Amino acid sequence: MRASRAVVLSAAALLTLGVAGCSDDSPSTVTSSAGSSSAAVPSSGTSSAKGPSAADAAIAKVMGSSDKLPVLATSRGSLKASGGSSTVVAEILQVMRSPQATRVTWRLKSASSTTANTKSFQFARPPLFDTRLLGLVDPKTKSTLHPYTFVPAGGNGLDNGCACSSLPDSVNAAGTVLYAVLPPLPVGTSSVNVTLPGFTTMTGVKVSSS
């Protein structure tokens, strides 16, 4: 198991931005300015296959180890990637609620013993390879939360940054662990439904509190 190579923003950096939570059917947007702490955060428009980076170290420290997390829910789906469709499995490892944000830790892995191509726009929009379309649905209010997105400083004015992992180029049977930071769930929320485009909804996923 390996951590995502393309995490674009750690939970700590997100909270430094002082973003306000929202609960609607579109990704939450944070606008970065040249003087904000996110000014140097790059857009998530490409998927990286390079070795560990400072971002990897930061996200691992903030999110904690995923090695001992149980699988809370599983969904099998088809991911439209370059060269055709790949059958993959999504596993939810943790949904952690705090007053400031909700952190989701999940794993994407090949549905077989062969490597699956996962360089896809399916969880975002072209030309982005991030996972901003991951959704948490509150069963009581029916509202959907998505990862925070932001407008990178010096960019084109679009919310090309995301407080979520980008998809790796490929995954094997062991899988790749991915992360997302979303607005806070309502106090008392004990379970959510998790949605991913092209996958069956994972229902009744347990929510932990920090």
C-alpha positions as CSV (number, residue, x, y, z in Angstrom):
1,M,0.0,0.0,0.0
2,R,1.3,3.4,-0.9
3,A,0.1,6.9,-0.2
4,S,-1.1,9.1,-3.1
5,R,1.7,10.8,-5.0
6,A,-0.4,13.8,-5.9
7,V,-2.0,15.2,-2.8
8,V,-2.4,18.9,-3.5
9,L,-3.4,20.3,-0.1
10,S,-3.1,19.0,3.4
11,A,-5.8,19.3,6.0
12,A,-3.6,21.6,8.0
13,A,-3.1,24.0,5.1
14,L,-6.8,23.9,4.4
15,L,-7.7,24.9,8.0
16,T,-5.1,27.7,7.8
17,L,-7.2,29.2,4.9
18,G,-10.0,29.7,7.4
19,V,-12.6,28.3,5.0
20,A,-16.3,28.2,5.9
21,G,-18.2,24.9,5.6
22,C,-21.0,24.6,3.2
23,S,-23.5,21.9,2.3
24,D,-24.8,21.8,-1.3
25,D,-24.5,19.8,-4.4
26,S,-21.4,21.5,-5.9
27,P,-17.8,21.5,-4.7
28,S,-17.0,24.1,-2.1
29,T,-14.7,26.8,-3.5
30,V,-11.9,28.6,-1.7
31,T,-10.3,31.5,-3.5
32,S,-6.6,31.9,-2.9
33,S,-4.9,35.3,-3.0
34,A,-1.2,36.1,-3.4
35,G,-0.9,36.7,0.3
36,S,-2.7,33.6,1.5
37,S,-1.0,30.4,2.7
38,S,-2.1,28.5,-0.4
39,A,-0.5,30.8,-2.9
40,A,2.3,28.3,-3.7
41,V,0.0,25.3,-3.9
42,P,0.0,24.0,-7.5
43,S,-3.1,23.1,-9.5
44,S,-4.0,19.4,-9.6
45,G,-4.2,19.2,-13.3
46,T,-1.7,16.4,-13.8
47,S,-1.2,13.0,-12.2
48,S,2.2,12.4,-10.8
49,A,4.2,9.2,-10.8
50,K,7.3,10.5,-9.1
51,G,8.7,9.6,-5.8
52,P,7.6,10.8,-2.3
53,S,7.4,14.6,-2.0
54,A,7.0,17.2,0.7
55,A,3.3,17.1,0.1
56,D,3.3,13.3,0.8
57,A,5.1,13.8,4.1
58,A,2.8,16.6,5.1
59,I,-0.4,14.8,4.3
60,A,0.8,11.6,6.0
61,K,1.6,13.6,9.2
62,V,-1.8,15.3,9.2
63,M,-4.0,12.4,8.2
64,G,-2.1,9.8,10.1
65,S,-1.3,6.2,9.1
66,S,-3.8,4.3,7.1
67,D,-2.1,0.9,7.6
68,K,-4.4,-0.3,10.4
69,L,-7.6,1.2,9.2
70,P,-10.4,-1.3,8.6
71,V,-12.4,-1.3,5.3
72,L,-15.8,0.3,6.1
73,A,-17.4,0.0,2.7
74,T,-16.5,-1.3,-0.8
75,S,-17.8,-0.6,-4.2
76,R,-16.8,-2.0,-7.6
77,G,-16.9,0.3,-10.6
78,S,-15.6,1.1,-14.1
79,L,-13.2,3.9,-14.6
80,K,-12.9,5.4,-18.0
81,A,-9.2,6.0,-18.5
82,S,-6.9,6.6,-21.5
83,G,-6.9,3.4,-23.6
84,G,-10.3,2.1,-22.4
85,S,-12.2,1.3,-19.2
86,S,-10.7,-0.3,-16.1
87,T,-12.5,-2.3,-13.5
88,V,-11.5,-1.1,-10.1
89,V,-12.6,-1.2,-6.4
90,A,-13.0,1.7,-4.1
91,E,-12.7,1.0,-0.3
92,I,-13.6,3.6,2.3
93,L,-11.2,3.4,5.2
94,Q,-12.3,6.3,7.4
95,V,-14.7,9.2,7.5
96,M,-13.5,11.5,10.3
97,R,-15.7,14.4,11.4
98,S,-14.4,17.5,13.3
99,P,-15.9,20.9,14.0
100,Q,-13.6,22.3,11.2
101,A,-13.8,19.7,8.5
102,T,-14.5,16.1,7.4
103,R,-11.6,14.0,6.4
104,V,-12.1,11.0,4.1
105,T,-9.4,8.3,3.7
106,W,-10.1,5.7,1.0
107,R,-8.3,3.3,-1.3
108,L,-8.5,2.6,-5.0
109,K,-7.3,-0.7,-6.2
110,S,-7.4,-3.0,-9.2
111,A,-10.2,-5.6,-9.2
112,S,-7.8,-8.2,-10.4
113,S,-4.2,-9.3,-10.1
114,T,-3.3,-7.1,-13.1
115,T,-2.5,-3.4,-13.0
116,A,-5.4,-1.1,-13.9
117,N,-5.0,2.2,-15.8
118,T,-6.6,4.9,-13.6
119,K,-5.5,8.2,-15.3
120,S,-9.0,9.5,-15.7
121,F,-11.1,12.7,-15.6
122,Q,-14.1,10.7,-14.3
123,F,-13.8,12.0,-10.7
124,A,-13.2,15.6,-11.8
125,R,-13.4,17.5,-15.1
126,P,-11.0,17.7,-18.0
127,P,-8.1,18.4,-17.8
128,L,-8.1,17.6,-14.0
129,F,-7.2,14.2,-12.6
130,D,-8.3,14.9,-9.0
131,T,-11.1,13.4,-7.0
132,R,-13.4,16.4,-6.3
133,L,-16.6,14.5,-7.3
134,L,-16.3,12.2,-4.3
135,G,-19.5,12.9,-2.4
136,L,-20.7,12.4,1.2
137,V,-24.5,12.3,1.4
138,D,-26.2,13.0,4.8
139,P,-29.0,10.4,5.0
140,K,-31.1,12.8,7.1
141,T,-30.8,16.1,5.2
142,K,-30.1,14.5,1.8
143,S,-27.4,17.2,1.3
144,T,-24.2,16.3,-0.5
145,L,-20.7,17.4,0.5
146,H,-17.7,17.5,-1.9
147,P,-14.0,18.2,-1.3
148,Y,-13.0,21.8,-1.0
149,T,-11.7,23.3,-4.2
150,F,-9.7,26.6,-4.6
151,V,-8.4,29.0,-7.2
152,P,-4.6,28.8,-7.3
153,A,-2.7,32.1,-7.1
154,G,-1.4,33.1,-10.5
155,G,-3.7,30.7,-12.3
156,N,-6.5,31.2,-14.8
157,G,-9.2,32.1,-12.3
158,L,-10.7,28.6,-12.3
159,D,-10.9,26.4,-9.2
160,N,-8.3,24.0,-10.5
161,G,-7.0,23.2,-7.0
162,C,-8.6,20.6,-4.7
163,A,-8.1,19.5,-1.1
164,C,-8.2,16.0,-2.4
165,S,-5.9,13.5,-3.9
166,S,-5.3,13.2,-7.7
167,L,-5.8,9.8,-9.3
168,P,-2.5,7.9,-9.8
169,D,-1.7,6.8,-13.3
170,S,-2.4,3.2,-12.3
171,V,-3.2,0.9,-9.4
172,N,-2.4,-2.7,-8.6
173,A,-4.3,-5.2,-6.4
174,A,-2.8,-3.7,-3.2
175,G,-4.2,-0.3,-4.2
176,T,-3.3,3.4,-3.5
177,V,-4.6,5.3,-0.5
178,L,-6.3,8.6,-1.3
179,Y,-7.5,11.5,0.8
180,A,-10.1,14.3,0.7
181,V,-11.0,17.2,3.0
182,L,-14.6,18.3,2.9
183,P,-16.8,20.7,4.9
184,P,-17.8,19.6,8.4
185,L,-20.7,17.2,8.7
186,P,-23.6,18.2,11.1
187,V,-23.0,17.4,14.8
188,G,-24.4,14.0,15.6
189,T,-24.0,12.5,12.1
190,S,-23.2,8.8,12.7
191,S,-23.2,7.5,9.1
192,V,-23.1,8.8,5.5
193,N,-23.5,7.5,2.0
194,V,-20.4,7.8,-0.2
195,T,-20.8,8.4,-3.9
196,L,-18.3,8.2,-6.8
197,P,-19.2,8.6,-10.4
198,G,-19.4,5.2,-12.1
199,F,-19.7,3.3,-8.8
200,T,-22.5,1.9,-6.7
201,T,-23.3,4.2,-3.8
202,M,-21.8,2.9,-0.5
203,T,-24.5,3.3,2.2
204,G,-24.4,3.5,5.9
205,V,-20.6,4.3,6.2
206,K,-19.6,4.9,9.8
207,V,-18.5,8.4,10.8
208,S,-15.9,8.9,13.5
209,S,-15.4,12.1,15.4
210,S,-12.2,13.7,16.5
